Amino acid sequence: MKLTREQVLELAKLAYERGEKPNLSGRDLSDLGLFQARLPEADLSQSDMRQVVLTRADLNGADLSKSDLTEANLTQASLRGANLRRAHLEVANLNHADLRGADLSGARYNEYTEWSVDFDPAEAGAVKRL
């Protein structure tokens, strides 16, 4: 079942109020506008996040492992310490994203994926698809 922006933010709010990390693992979040969303430490693993807009979002420490972020917009998102292992980042925009301490082991990207000029995805463990 595809979630709406309002549902995602409400689920996150309720989890944080209970002192828990939001669990959105395996959910369909594709095409959502989550501009400036605050989802630190959220479990977004194995989620369908194709074409999601997460510009300026707080995803510090979030688990995005095995998520499909194809064509996602993560411009200026904060992903410090995030788990992006084996995520799909083809055609994603990560310009000016803060990826300090993020784990990109096995994450897949292509020639159309946009990175900040000072970031080397291969050095961070990401694999370029031909």
Secondary structure, DSSP 8 states (H G I E B T S, - for coil): -B--HHHHHHHHHHHHHTT---B-TT-B-TT-B-TT-B-TT-B-TT-B-TT-B-TT-B-TT-B-TT-B-TT-B-TT-B-TT-B-TT-B-TT-EETT-B-TT-B-TT-EE-TT-EE-TT--TTTTT-EE--
